[in-house]
């Protein structure tokens, strides 16, 4: 359900004490009550402004929040948004209608609903500093997770890095934001070795191992290698790439020296929360790993390698199902779909649901080079494509755009999933998009989305 039911907790007194029976008279004693401590103070939780996902990013002042609480705001223009009649309602109404908002305890909010910041403070990411609270359970430890789109540091990107003498230049503008996350994950769309003949001609992506400096600066912890370019220079280069990823301090997932290694999940613990990560390639070109050959964990499916092969998918869902029992959160990273479109194919939707049924909490895809839609399915959230993050595809507007997915967990519970639009500049470096460009990117995602987002996007 998009909205959790608010449960009223009623404090009950105990049963009356029994009347004392006859007996010897006792001298009464006076008991001194212990002084109250901070632990005795009632706990409080943020009072959040819950929004339709397409209103993500709404920034309010304390005065605007006070006006909302007083019930005097009747138009979105009063909150700095385009003019439209503003209504308040339940969380279910908020999920269905972008002109409705709700003032609710933070404990009630779940993705894909969004929340407003107040005086620059995010109520779910920084609840201790948030200015408006109501009685309720205190927020548990907050953990943030960031996922990016495809990171390609070869070809013209690599040439540019050499020219400026800074192997971190392409990631530097976004580095601080990414590194601030407790866990940062991306798809490395290239080898870190060219020790072999290029397998895809001019579309072979072989980055210099020195680019690891930028990946470290940006705080990447996990790199998906399950894509159609990690095998671009043959098995020797693939093995070198695997070693260089590990030697660089990153956890690689989705490719390995054999099938067992390629299928092995990565488990990362942050703030006591165990995150398990699985990745697979559905595009081909990189060889499928076998018992005696390096490659990627692979699923044959449409549009590139299908029709869907049941045994391939069963292998991945078996990994997910086993991982479900070992970790708190399961993330699956497929490399799939059709390039240069926001449209998904049926196999993507079928596979996404099978992964969630097997135990995936979140499925985040890559490869199309365009952003695609978001879908909330029973038990999980699916982001079909985050588009490009670092790439030298500058022939169309869409291939220069992408999104960063920022997740906020309270303990093991996902509280927020926010898409931050980015634009890749002439220097091949992504930066956070602003204004109309940001709105256009998000609108493209919303218009391609399913469930409560379908057909509903920002004006």
FENTAQUI-V485455 format. One record per residue. N is the residue number from 0. PHI is phi in whole degrees, -180 to 180 (NA if undefined). Layout:
<<N,PHI> <N,PHI>>
This chain:
<<0,NA> <1,-73> <2,-120> <3,-81> <4,-78> <5,-80> <6,-98> <7,-82> <8,-99> <9,-101> <10,-84> <11,-113> <12,-81> <13,-77> <14,-66> <15,-59> <16,-69> <17,-66> <18,-68> <19,-66> <20,-84> <21,-64> <22,178> <23,-61> <24,-74> <25,-114> <26,-77> <27,-65> <28,-114> <29,-103> <30,-95> <31,-94> <32,-69> <33,-64> <34,-66> <35,-63> <36,-119> <37,-60> <38,-67> <39,-82> <40,-67> <41,-63> <42,-81> <43,-136> <44,-132> <45,-59> <46,-92> <47,-105> <48,-96> <49,-86> <50,-130> <51,-59> <52,-54> <53,-74> <54,-102> <55,-52> <56,96> <57,-65> <58,-113> <59,-112> <60,-96> <61,-60> <62,-66> <63,-66> <64,-64> <65,-61> <66,-65> <67,-63> <68,-66> <69,-80> <70,78> <71,-98> <72,-91> <73,-121> <74,-138> <75,-62> <76,-61> <77,-70> <78,-107> <79,86> <80,-102> <81,-56> <82,-60> <83,-173> <84,-62> <85,-104> <86,-129> <87,-108> <88,-168> <89,-83> <90,-65> <91,-63> <92,-69> <93,-61> <94,-64> <95,-96> <96,-143> <97,-72> <98,-96> <99,-107> <100,-129> <101,-137> <102,-101> <103,-141> <104,-62> <105,-58> <106,-62> <107,-89> <108,-87> <109,-139> <110,-63> <111,-90> <112,-60> <113,-107> <114,-133> <115,-86> <116,-85> <117,-130> <118,52> <119,81> <120,-105> <121,-85> <122,-68> <123,-95> <124,-84> <125,-136> <126,-62> <127,-66> <128,-97> <129,-72> <130,-81> <131,-123> <132,-135> <133,-137> <134,-57> <135,165> <136,-62> <137,-67> <138,-65> <139,-74> <140,-60> <141,-95> <142,-125> <143,-112> <144,-130> <145,-123> <146,-123> <147,-111> <148,-78> <149,-69> <150,-112> <151,-119> <152,-112> <153,-113> <154,53> <155,-68> <156,-64> <157,-61> <158,-61> <159,-65> <160,-61> <161,-65> <162,-63> <163,-87> <164,67> <165,-143> <166,-72> <167,-103> <168,-59> <169,-69> <170,-107> <171,-61> <172,-61> <173,-106> <174,-61> <175,-63> <176,-65> <177,-67> <178,-69> <179,-72> <180,-75> <181,-68> <182,-145> <183,-124> <184,-132> <185,-148> <186,-99> <187,-84> <188,-93> <189,-172> <190,-83> <191,-115> <192,-159> <193,-122> <194,-81> <195,167> <196,-76> <197,-64> <198,-90> <199,-125> <200,57> <201,-69> <202,-98> <203,-88> <204,-110> <205,-120> <206,-89> <207,-73> <208,-61> <209,-65> <210,-66> <211,-60> <212,-61> <213,-70> <214,-63> <215,-69> <216,-58> <217,-81> <218,76> <219,-62> <220,-104> <221,-126> <222,-120> <223,-74> <224,-113> <225,-87> <226,-150> <227,-90> <228,-125> <229,-68> <230,-102> <231,-63> <232,-119> <233,89> <234,-65> <235,-65> <236,-64> <237,-64> <238,-63> <239,-63> <240,-62> <241,-58> <242,-67> <243,-71> <244,-62> <245,-66> <246,-64> <247,-78> <248,92> <249,-105> <250,-96> <251,-91> <252,-142> <253,98> <254,-143> <255,-169> <256,-72> <257,-157> <258,-64> <259,-60> <260,-71> <261,-67> <262,-88> <263,-75> <264,-69> <265,-100> <266,-118> <267,-124> <268,-107> <269,-133> <270,53> <271,82> <272,-95> <273,-95> <274,-103> <275,-109> <276,-126> <277,-126> <278,-139> <279,-147> <280,-110> <281,-114> <282,-100> <283,86> <284,68> <285,-69> <286,-60> <287,-71> <288,-65> <289,-128> <290,-62> <291,-133> <292,-140> <293,-71> <294,166> <295,-105> <296,-66> <297,-127> <298,-128> <299,-83> <300,-159> <301,-69> <302,-93> <303,-99> <304,-124> <305,-82> <306,-69> <307,-58> <308,-96> <309,-59> <310,-68> <311,-64> <312,-65> <313,-62> <314,-60> <315,-71> <316,-66> <317,-64> <318,-63> <319,-63> <320,-64> <321,-67> <322,-67> <323,-53> <324,-79> <325,-108> <326,-132> <327,-93> <328,-134> <329,-113> <330,-113> <331,-119> <332,-119> <333,-89> <334,-106> <335,-156> <336,89> <337,-94> <338,-72> <339,61> <340,-157> <341,-89> <342,-84> <343,-89> <344,-102> <345,-59> <346,-60> <347,-62> <348,-69> <349,-64> <350,-65> <351,-58> <352,-68> <353,-65> <354,-65> <355,-67> <356,-63> <357,-76> <358,129> <359,-73> <360,-86> <361,-146> <362,-122> <363,-128> <364,-99> <365,-147> <366,111> <367,-63> <368,69> <369,-122> <370,-69> <371,-127> <372,-79> <373,-121> <374,-142> <375,-95> <376,-115> <377,-54> <378,99> <379,-166> <380,-123> <381,-119> <382,-116> <383,-72> <384,-162> <385,-92> <386,72> <387,-84> <388,-113> <389,-127> <390,-162> <391,-106> <392,-84> <393,-121> <394,-85> <395,-132> <396,-62> <397,-66> <398,-77> <399,-98> <400,-124> <401,-163> <402,-146> <403,-107> <404,-98> <405,-110> <406,-107> <407,-124> <408,-113> <409,-103> <410,63> <411,-99> <412,-98> <413,-75> <414,-103> <415,-147> <416,-135> <417,-117> <418,-99> <419,-104> <420,-70> <421,-131> <422,-127> <423,-87> <424,-87> <425,-61> <426,-89> <427,68> <428,-101> <429,-80> <430,-140> <431,-63> <432,-77> <433,-129> <434,58> <435,-64> <436,-66> <437,-63> <438,-61> <439,-64> <440,-65> <441,-65> <442,-61> <443,-64> <444,-68> <445,-62> <446,-67> <447,-96> <448,-91> <449,-110> <450,61> <451,-68> <452,-92> <453,-62> <454,71> <455,-126> <456,-146> <457,-63> <458,-88>>
